[in-house]
Amino acid sequence: MAQPELSNTLRLKRLGIDTHQEAVIYMRRDCHVCRAEGFSARARIRVNAGVRSIIATLNFINSDLLAPGEASLSESAWLHLGAEEGGPVSVAHARSLDSLSSVRAKVYGKKLTDAAFGEIMGDVVEGRYSDIHLSSFITACAARGLDGGEIVGLTRAMVAAGQRLDWGAPPIVDKHCVGGLPGNRTTPIIVAIVTACGLTMPKTSSRAITSPAGTADTMETLAPVDLDLRAMRRVVEKEGGCVVWGGAVDLSPADDTLIRVERALDIDSEGQLVASVLSKKAAAGSTHLVLDLPVGPTAKVRSKADADSLSAHLLNTARVLGISATALQSDGRQPVGRGIGPALEARDVLAVLQCEPSAPQDLRDRAATLAGALLELGGGAAAGAGVAKANAVLDNGGAWAKFQAVCEAQGGMRTPPTSRHQKPILSETAGRIVTIDNRRLAKAAKLAGAPDAKAAGLELHAALGQHVETSEPLFTLHAETRGELTYAFDYIESHPSIFEIELLE
Amino acid sequence: MAQPELSNTLRLKRLGIDTHQEAVIYMRRDCHVCRAEGFSARARIRVNAGVRSIIATLNFINSDLLAPGEASLSESAWLHLGAEEGGPVSVAHARSLDSLSSVRAKVYGKKLTDAAFGEIMGDVVEGRYSDIHLSSFITACAARGLDGGEIVGLTRAMVAAGQRLDWGAPPIVDKHCVGGLPGNRTTPIIVAIVTACGLTMPKTSSRAITSPAGTADTMETLAPVDLDLRAMRRVVEKEGGCVVWGGAVDLSPADDTLIRVERALDIDSEGQLVASVLSKKAAAGSTHLVLDLPVGPTAKVRSKADADSLSAHLLNTARVLGISATALQSDGRQPVGRGIGPALEARDVLAVLQCEPSAPQDLRDRAATLAGALLELGGGAAAGAGVAKANAVLDNGGAWAKFQAVCEAQGGMRTPPTSRHQKPILSETAGRIVTIDNRRLAKAAKLAGAPDAKAAGLELHAALGQHVETSEPLFTLHAETRGELTYAFDYIESHPSIFEIELLE
């Protein structure tokens, strides 16, 4: 049963403190409200301004930054509440976080019900979970695992905690790659192919979780992606498809919060992965879905057995949610294309769409395979004829024309930025490349600044099986600041085994 | 392998923002250092001022609170660095948090080595773990459990990450209650008894984790407890014992950080409980230890089986650490004494020491039992003669005299504060009390403001087995603000089953 929230009013002053996504309220330590309510530093407080309300963490001000009777908010909280300088704000004890008992139950190995997931996700979306609570939920689910029923429960709860789009008549097609393979940026190409063939593909993509780039990060270097729902609908009505950032249209907002914490932990467990993927798809109104699962020793999915288990959970959950889905396993032993990082990947995408002779063939082949499967699943091609149709629409320029039209409709096509600093990494020996460590390459690209620095990352010059000479460049680092370039380079220096090279006999 | 930390210098301006224990650095978003280093909001940054260094979370300032070239620090970071207005501060990327891979290994069920615990605790004490990382470590250890070897490894790592006291010749006696039983405030009484009998008991106590009061919170209403090591030594040399807050003498500082997160999660797992207790004892230089384990359905330890398992882990870990220990199981079905909350418990302690006729007999009996066991373990009484000796020193006023002397030596005896607001809670029926819910009583006391509000909590008027009439008071709520009184009362109203009363035939 909910406890009442007692309230008190203060005047807002904007201090301009940006805490990123964390909602913080600043109050004088000697404020009458703090004394009356018994607030302590880092207390979680309900903050009401007008009709909107959030839960914020309390920071005290021990100086005259605030006058008596004044309070301030972190920038994200200010924007979320639509606050105004001098406007009134009321504060109250946040009611106790009852759903935390379900998190504890999971820690101790109990199965969670649909209702429990619903309460947790409701509290998450309301901002009632602090980082400590979010991290415990994610860690408990990863450590104890979620069974099939729990995955469905979590997915449904995540869908219910946000809005759900309706695009009218099916099929609404969609594609998702269960990440972990740097440079595997097929989505913009697939959207161009299948919408050129007349299917509807209103694609919402995510930003990077633990990788150097998400599709939204890459696409943002080619066109605006933070479209709201109205703008997205306009693009889809006009062109049949789009590639926008899912976060801006508030689909499964709980997922965005969980992803931020998963990123800090570098944890991405099976159950949460399935719920994350399918909650976004269900909320986006998708009816037909092709899943790409790259498998390799340093990909996210490391073995065929893991891929089979993940496929089974994905397909089962999709079925329960009423989505018609196919899962394809692909080679995940090395990166795809040449670029790793938002702008560098965008350049590969452009090369494939423009049928440049130098375009990376592996990226093209993967995009055509997935687009072909999607065409067949969504009724855009006869069984067995999908890949040929996809290749034809790439070769005849139809996909490139459609992609430019989509970018224009999203707000205007952009040229991906180029980096200010580069440094080639040379082979220390001569021989044949026998393994490439995707994870360490991705880490180097992140240390170089990707995905926040759009032009940062790396560009590969060598692939598995290739023979290289001593001092031949294996890849080139790209960074926007010298500090980040040095940082990434030092990481590579201390991890020389990113490329394993077998000496020639 | 450690990466280098690139550095840059700014001038400090004190803004007076109190974030509690979280270290935050404030920098202008357009600061040249942020641009050069590629810092993003909430990045973890190494901050150096003079010879000291901490890891802080970055908040951006989008206003003129800071001039170009200036930076600020949260109050705790300012104090920790010994910073000065206008003084120089240099910032750098914090090196990557390699020990997080061990946390992930634990999430996925691997056993952690002594070295892994050492690295994690080293990083925790250096402030390199954010709340997200700390919460994941605690949750993973709770969900996956720690085996005997891991508990020893964690305990040793926690001891090694702080200072370790040496009091000269053993025995150095100590006592610990594995909490969960409100009002069970035997420690100040036991210290008075055994030091009056000539044993050395330099007691360091904790503040509340998830309870309405820790021994340090209660003792603080009777005398200063935040003594540094020098002051503590002076008290022990003079009186043979003390009751001070362990946090002020920097024993097992990792434990204090972990406890803050456990408190937010209301999680306290077996392995961490053992490591927490014994790291403090080992660091405090204790050689002989009596453990009190209250067992009851709403105590922390719920069954004899749980108590046996916990005892075994505690005694095994103590043995490996070279501590001679005994564990006593006690009745944990209801609170001990009358008061719950710092000042209210202090009043019970005084009544027992002063042999007032109204003193709670259960508290006296428990203190005498534990003191007796400690006297026997530490050579202060013959086997079987400990309890009688403890009772004698209570009755002859020796313990009370010693307690006053200890309080004076700690900085002067205080009178516990009384609350500004009270509200009696009346029985709704007539009958016999058959159960009392310790957890809900504790929660009500916390909602009333304990332990931060020293006078807050509750005072019991009825015990298990007692007959009560309709409208007879079961307990009285105490609060320092009206808001908190209402808040606690509303909780009680919505949870009428705190006292289960069996109707009379």
Contacts between the chains, C-beta under 8 A, distances in Angstrom:
chain1	res1	chain2	res2	distance
A	1	B	494	4.1
A	3	B	487	6.4
A	3	B	490	4.9
A	3	B	491	6.1
A	3	B	494	7.2
A	4	B	486	7.6
A	4	B	487	8.0
A	4	B	490	6.0
A	6	B	483	4.9
A	6	B	486	6.8
A	6	B	487	7.1
A	14	B	63	7.3
A	15	B	61	8.0
A	15	B	63	6.3
A	15	B	65	6.1
A	16	B	61	5.9
A	16	B	62	4.0
A	16	B	63	3.0
A	16	B	65	6.6
A	17	B	17	8.0
A	17	B	26	7.0
A	17	B	59	5.6
A	17	B	60	7.5
A	17	B	61	6.0
A	17	B	62	7.7
A	17	B	65	7.6
A	18	B	29	6.7
A	18	B	41	5.5
A	18	B	59	6.3
A	18	B	60	3.9
A	18	B	61	7.3
A	18	B	62	5.6
A	19	B	41	6.9
A	19	B	42	7.1
A	19	B	59	5.1
A	20	B	40	7.8
A	20	B	41	3.8
A	20	B	42	4.2
A	20	B	59	8.0
A	21	B	42	7.8
A	22	B	42	7.2
A	26	B	17	7.0
A	29	B	18	6.7
A	35	B	481	7.4
A	36	B	481	5.6
A	36	B	482	7.6
A	36	B	483	6.0
A	37	B	481	6.5
A	37	B	483	4.8
A	37	B	484	7.5
A	38	B	449	5.2
A	38	B	452	7.0
A	38	B	453	5.9
A	38	B	480	6.7
A	38	B	481	4.8
A	38	B	483	6.6
A	38	B	484	4.9
A	40	B	20	7.8
A	40	B	452	5.4
A	41	B	18	5.5
A	41	B	19	6.9
A	41	B	20	3.8
A	42	B	19	7.0
A	42	B	20	4.2
A	42	B	21	7.8
A	42	B	22	7.2
A	59	B	17	5.6
A	59	B	18	6.2
A	59	B	19	5.1
A	59	B	20	8.0
A	59	B	74	7.9
A	60	B	17	7.5
A	60	B	18	3.9
A	61	B	15	8.0
A	61	B	16	5.9
A	61	B	17	6.0
A	61	B	18	7.2
A	62	B	16	3.9
A	62	B	17	7.7
A	62	B	18	5.5
A	62	B	75	6.3
A	63	B	14	7.3
A	63	B	15	6.3
A	63	B	16	3.0
A	65	B	15	6.1
A	65	B	16	6.6
A	65	B	17	7.6
A	65	B	65	7.1
A	74	B	59	7.9
A	75	B	62	6.3
A	93	B	483	7.1
A	93	B	487	6.2
A	96	B	447	7.9
A	96	B	491	7.8
A	100	B	265	7.3
A	100	B	266	6.8
A	103	B	265	7.7
A	104	B	265	7.4
A	104	B	266	6.7
A	104	B	267	6.2
A	106	B	143	7.8
A	107	B	139	5.9
A	107	B	142	5.1
A	107	B	143	4.9
A	107	B	267	6.3
A	108	B	142	7.6
A	108	B	143	7.5
A	109	B	143	7.3
A	130	B	131	7.2
A	130	B	264	6.8
A	131	B	130	7.2
A	131	B	131	4.5
A	131	B	132	4.9
A	131	B	135	7.0
A	132	B	131	4.9
A	132	B	132	7.6
A	132	B	134	7.4
A	132	B	135	4.4
A	132	B	261	5.6
A	132	B	264	4.5
A	132	B	265	6.3
A	133	B	135	7.6
A	133	B	264	7.1
A	133	B	265	7.1
A	134	B	132	7.4
A	134	B	135	8.0
A	135	B	131	7.1
A	135	B	132	4.4
A	135	B	133	7.6
A	135	B	134	8.0
A	135	B	135	3.7
A	135	B	136	4.9
A	135	B	139	7.0
A	136	B	135	4.9
A	136	B	136	7.5
A	136	B	138	7.5
A	136	B	139	4.4
A	136	B	265	5.3
A	136	B	267	7.3
A	138	B	136	7.5
A	139	B	107	5.9
A	139	B	135	7.0
A	139	B	136	4.4
A	139	B	139	4.0
A	139	B	140	5.4
A	139	B	143	7.1
A	140	B	139	5.4
A	140	B	143	5.5
A	142	B	107	5.1
A	142	B	108	7.6
A	143	B	106	7.8
A	143	B	107	4.9
A	143	B	108	7.6
A	143	B	109	7.4
A	143	B	139	7.1
A	143	B	140	5.5
A	143	B	143	3.8
A	143	B	144	5.5
A	144	B	143	5.5
A	261	B	132	5.6
A	264	B	130	6.8
A	264	B	132	4.5
A	264	B	133	7.2
A	265	B	100	7.4
A	265	B	103	7.7
A	265	B	104	7.4
A	265	B	132	6.3
A	265	B	133	7.1
A	265	B	136	5.3
A	266	B	100	6.8
A	266	B	104	6.6
A	267	B	104	6.2
A	267	B	107	6.3
A	267	B	136	7.3
A	447	B	96	7.9
A	449	B	38	5.2
A	452	B	38	7.3
A	452	B	40	5.3
A	453	B	38	6.0
A	479	B	38	7.9
A	480	B	38	6.7
A	481	B	35	7.3
A	481	B	36	5.7
A	481	B	37	6.5
A	481	B	38	4.6
A	482	B	36	7.4
A	483	B	6	4.9
A	483	B	36	6.0
A	483	B	37	4.7
A	483	B	38	6.4
A	483	B	93	7.1
A	484	B	37	7.6
A	484	B	38	4.8
A	486	B	4	7.6
A	486	B	6	6.7
A	487	B	3	6.4
A	487	B	6	7.3
A	487	B	93	6.1
A	490	B	3	4.8
A	490	B	4	6.1
A	491	B	3	6.2
A	491	B	96	7.8
A	494	B	1	4.0
A	494	B	3	7.2
